[in-house]
Amino acid sequence: MIRTPLTRWFDLTTPIIGAPMAGVAGGALARAVSLGGGLGMIGVSGTATAGFVTEQCAIAAESELPFGVGLMVWVLDDRPDLLEATIAAAPSLVSVSFGNPAPYVGPLHDAGIAVAAQVNTTDDIRRAEEAAVDVIVVQGTEAGGHTGRRAMLPLLQEAVTLTDRPVVAAGGIATGRGMAGALVAGAAGVWIGTPLLSSPEALNSPAARARVRAAGGDGTVLTRAFDVAQRLAWPERWPGRALANEFSRTWHGREEDLSHDLISSRRVAEALRTGDLEHAPVYAGESVGLLVTERSATDVVRELDAEAEKALRAAARLVGS
Ligand SMILES: Cc1cc2nc3c(=O)[nH]c(=O)nc-3n(C[C@H](O)[C@H](O)[C@H](O)COP(=O)(O)O)c2cc1C
């Protein structure tokens, strides 16, 4: 069994957190991750209602195991109802990412809820530390969904030298060897999103899951095009990593033109409604090429844990006596 400060804190059997993924990670996915011994999280988008939060948390809570909720700072500033609904649902962990977490740490701590924040730069690490964030999640540019521009491994090594708080690695981890590598580099756990994109408990469509399984590791793009098309208020420093498709091939790098192109905006809105995956975003990280079968999130977590334990034992044998 792998034991770290993270497993001890949340009473987990493996130091794996299922990433909060808006549109993909609802209560059923979070519950499945927690049943595998990790900590499953629910992703809350900018258009989610407080009712969605309450409903999905009730599903996750059925397992009577720890679960978490992932909120976005730039959304919360105008949506205090999402924070209130989250606190009322009493998750074990809440992440406040993509913005300054400081204003939200106090209210969550007052409710007895631990706080995580994804960080993408050295300054972000310092800001999270100063804000008394409990779990600092280093999110590399390899990650699926919205992310920064720095690679995970150098940022992880910096984080563990800058803070004594538990640091969790996010971005590109999809095998036991990868997980073991992050733990050896100093992480107290791993935060996985892309490996859960083909699980039947997810909220994404069967067609999106099939597309993810067919995609190769070279097939992602880090782009603002989908946000610009949807007129979303995502801050520019966090573009999104998605599978390249016809829309991104046409508009990535031409976001200024796109911001005036109403027809293309309507096309993306329509694609999101109809499930046209050549024009709607399918967010996925660089590890997507390793995802080839549809598997329960519980099995994904259990297998990752077992393989990581094997890899850690093998790594120890590299050292001569
Ligand atoms: C489809 C998708 C949606 C995401 N949505 C969110 C979100 O709502 N909130 C959040 O904090 N992170 C979100 N992320 C980022 C994840 O929390 C995490 O950083 C990332 O998945 C880890 O890297 P990996 O995809 O390589 O495993 C999302 C990622 C994906 C793939």
The ligand as a Tripos MOL2 file, in Angstrom:
@<TRIPOS>MOLECULE
LIG
   31    33     1     0     0
SMALL
NO_CHARGES

@<TRIPOS>ATOM
      1 C1        -12.4190   17.5040  -19.8530 C.3       1 LIG1
      2 C2        -11.6750   18.2630  -18.7890 C.ar      1 LIG1
      3 C3        -12.3530   19.2100  -18.0330 C.ar      1 LIG1
      4 C4        -11.6810   19.8930  -17.0030 C.ar      1 LIG1
      5 N1        -12.3840   20.7530  -16.2210 N.ar      1 LIG1
      6 C5        -11.7950   21.3040  -15.1130 C.ar      1 LIG1
      7 C6        -12.5720   22.0380  -14.1680 C.ar      1 LIG1
      8 O1        -13.7840   22.2020  -14.3230 O.2       1 LIG1
      9 N2        -11.9280   22.5430  -13.0820 N.ar      1 LIG1
     10 C7        -10.6080   22.3440  -12.8540 C.ar      1 LIG1
     11 O2        -10.0970   22.8130  -11.8480 O.2       1 LIG1
     12 N3         -9.8380   21.6400  -13.7420 N.ar      1 LIG1
     13 C8        -10.4170   21.1000  -14.8420 C.ar      1 LIG1
     14 N4         -9.6680   20.3400  -15.7100 N.ar      1 LIG1
     15 C9         -8.2290   20.1430  -15.4500 C.3       1 LIG1
     16 C10        -8.0310   18.9780  -14.4680 C.3       1 LIG1
     17 O3         -8.4110   19.3790  -13.1730 O.3       1 LIG1
     18 C11        -6.5850   18.4450  -14.4030 C.3       1 LIG1
     19 O4         -5.6940   19.4920  -14.1600 O.3       1 LIG1
     20 C12        -6.1060   17.6990  -15.6210 C.3       1 LIG1
     21 O5         -7.0910   16.8580  -16.1630 O.3       1 LIG1
     22 C13        -4.8780   16.8420  -15.2300 C.3       1 LIG1
     23 O6         -4.1320   16.4460  -16.3290 O.3       1 LIG1
     24 P1         -4.4390   15.1550  -17.2290 P.3       1 LIG1
     25 O7         -5.6700   15.5260  -18.0090 O.co2     1 LIG1
     26 O8         -3.2380   15.0280  -18.0730 O.co2     1 LIG1
     27 O9         -4.6950   13.9850  -16.3260 O.co2     1 LIG1
     28 C14       -10.3090   19.6450  -16.7550 C.ar      1 LIG1
     29 C15        -9.6380   18.7000  -17.5470 C.ar      1 LIG1
     30 C16       -10.3050   18.0080  -18.5440 C.ar      1 LIG1
     31 C17        -9.5530   16.9510  -19.3340 C.3       1 LIG1
@<TRIPOS>BOND
     1     1     2 1
     2     2     3 ar
     3     2    30 ar
     4     3     4 ar
     5     4     5 ar
     6     4    28 ar
     7     5     6 ar
     8     6     7 ar
     9     6    13 1
    10     7     8 2
    11     7     9 ar
    12     9    10 ar
    13    10    11 2
    14    10    12 ar
    15    12    13 ar
    16    13    14 ar
    17    14    15 1
    18    14    28 ar
    19    15    16 1
    20    16    17 1
    21    16    18 1
    22    18    19 1
    23    18    20 1
    24    20    21 1
    25    20    22 1
    26    22    23 1
    27    23    24 1
    28    24    25 2
    29    24    26 1
    30    24    27 1
    31    28    29 ar
    32    29    30 ar
    33    30    31 1
@<TRIPOS>SUBSTRUCTURE
     1 LIG1         1 GROUP 0 **** ****
